[in-house]
Amino acid sequence: MPTEQEKTRMFRVGPDEVPKARDVLLQVYEALQEKGYNPIYQIVGYLLSGDPAYITSHKTARSLIRKLERDELLEELVRSYLDKEA
């Protein structure tokens, strides 16, 4: 019989722990801007290539953006664009 430490555990991420795509994009944008990069070019480069090197590690922006799938970020961008145009 396995001891308590040997048992397999499952951890679930609660809804409050998963960042929202909009919040991630805004924080990454700000971090890129602070470092002197063009945030639009850098975010587009990341979304097209998947290469995290496009995103600065300043203010943990790189790890933050990697918490979400690229398609989630694209969905947020399209939704936001269409909401403003409608």
C-alpha positions as CSV (number, residue, x, y, z in Angstrom):
1,M,0.0,0.0,0.0
2,P,1.5,3.4,-1.0
3,T,2.3,5.9,1.6
4,E,0.5,9.3,1.6
5,Q,3.6,10.8,-0.2
6,E,3.7,8.1,-2.8
7,K,0.1,8.5,-3.9
8,T,-0.6,10.2,-7.2
9,R,-2.2,13.6,-6.8
10,M,-4.2,15.6,-9.3
11,F,-4.0,19.4,-9.2
12,R,-6.7,21.5,-10.8
13,V,-6.3,25.1,-11.7
14,G,-9.3,27.1,-10.6
15,P,-11.0,29.7,-12.8
16,D,-9.4,32.5,-10.9
17,E,-5.9,31.1,-11.5
18,V,-6.1,31.1,-15.3
19,P,-5.3,34.6,-16.5
20,K,-7.7,36.2,-19.0
21,A,-6.4,36.7,-22.5
22,R,-7.1,40.4,-22.4
23,D,-5.2,40.9,-19.2
24,V,-2.3,38.9,-20.5
25,L,-2.1,41.0,-23.7
26,L,-2.3,44.3,-21.8
27,Q,0.5,43.3,-19.4
28,V,2.7,41.9,-22.2
29,Y,2.1,45.1,-24.2
30,E,3.1,47.2,-21.3
31,A,6.3,45.2,-20.6
32,L,7.4,45.3,-24.2
33,Q,6.7,49.1,-24.4
34,E,8.8,49.7,-21.2
35,K,11.7,47.8,-22.7
36,G,11.6,50.0,-25.8
37,Y,10.2,47.4,-28.2
38,N,7.3,47.9,-30.7
39,P,4.7,45.8,-28.8
40,I,2.5,45.2,-31.9
41,Y,5.3,43.8,-34.0
42,Q,6.6,41.7,-31.1
43,I,3.1,40.2,-30.2
44,V,2.3,39.5,-33.9
45,G,5.7,37.8,-34.3
46,Y,5.0,35.6,-31.3
47,L,1.5,34.8,-32.5
48,L,2.6,33.9,-36.0
49,S,5.7,31.9,-35.1
50,G,5.1,30.6,-31.5
51,D,8.6,31.7,-30.7
52,P,8.6,33.1,-27.1
53,A,11.8,35.0,-27.9
54,Y,9.6,37.7,-29.4
55,I,8.4,38.5,-25.8
56,T,10.6,40.1,-23.2
57,S,11.0,38.4,-19.9
58,H,10.7,41.8,-18.3
59,K,7.9,41.7,-15.7
60,T,7.5,38.0,-16.4
61,A,5.8,38.8,-19.7
62,R,7.2,35.7,-21.5
63,S,6.0,33.2,-18.9
64,L,2.7,35.0,-18.6
65,I,1.9,34.9,-22.3
66,R,2.9,31.2,-22.4
67,K,0.1,30.4,-19.9
68,L,-2.4,30.7,-22.7
69,E,-2.6,29.0,-26.1
70,R,-2.0,31.3,-29.0
71,D,-5.4,30.6,-30.4
72,E,-7.0,31.9,-27.2
73,L,-5.0,35.2,-27.6
74,L,-6.1,35.4,-31.3
75,E,-9.7,34.8,-30.3
76,E,-9.5,37.7,-27.9
77,L,-8.0,40.0,-30.5
78,V,-10.6,39.2,-33.1
79,R,-13.5,39.5,-30.6
80,S,-12.2,42.8,-29.3
81,Y,-11.7,44.1,-32.9
82,L,-15.2,43.1,-34.0
83,D,-16.8,44.5,-30.9
84,K,-15.3,47.9,-31.6
85,E,-16.3,47.8,-35.3
86,A,-19.9,46.7,-34.8
